[in-house]
Amino acid sequence: MWIKDPKTKEPSATLTMFVVGFAACLAKLMTSNMVAGEFQFGAFGGTDFAAAVGALGAIYAARKHTDSNRDSE
C-alpha cells in the first residue's frame, strides 16, 4: 500500500502522501478553469500549486530529517 523509500527500502507514509498530493495538485492545475458541460472547475494557479507542493515537500523533508537524527543516536 505504501511506496518504499529508495534509501531504506521500507514503506514510507510521507513519501506516499507526497506522491499522491503531487498527483492531485497536478490534476487540479491541469483542470483549472476548465468547463465540462455545465460544470466549471475552480481556479488554481501556479502559486497555489507551488504552495501546496512546497508544503508537502516540507513535511517529507522534515520527516526525513527527524528519521536521520533518530538513526544516528
N, C-alpha and C positions, 0 to 999 in steps of 0.2 A: 504494500500500500504506500509506503514512504519511499522517496528517492534516496538512494545510497550516496553518502558523502564520498567524493572522489579520493580524499586522503585517508580517511579512517575505514572506509568500506562498510560503515554502519548506517542504518536508516537515520535520516535526518528530517525532523519535522519542520525545522526552519527553512531548509533548502526546498522542501516540497511546497511550503506555503509561499516562498519567494517565486518559484516557477509558476504555480497556479495564479498567484496575484499578478505576475507579469503578463501571463496569457490573458487574464481578464481585463487588465488595463489596455493591452494591445487591441483586444476585440472592441472595447469601448471607444478607443481612439479611432479605429477604422470605421465604426458606425456613427461617429459623432455627426450630429445634424442631418443624418440620413432620414429620408421619408420612405416608408413602405406602406403603400395604401393610405389609410387614414392615421397610421401610427407614425409619430416622429420621435426619433431618438434625441436625447438632450445633448447640449453642447459639452465637449470635453476636449480641451486644447493641449498643446504641448507642455504648458506649465503645469496643468493638472496631472498629466502623465508623469512628468519628471518628479513632482511632489510625491505621488503615490509610489512609484518605483523606488525613489530615494528613501522613503520611509521603510519599505520592505527590505531594501538593501542594508539599511542601518540596523534593522533588527537582526538580520542574518549575520552581519559583521560583528555586532555586539555579542551575539551568541558564540560565534567562533572565538572571539577574544576571551570570553569567560571560560570556555572549554579548554583553551590552551593554557590559561592560568591555573586551572584546576589540575590539569595533567602534569604540570611541572612541579607540583607540590609533593 
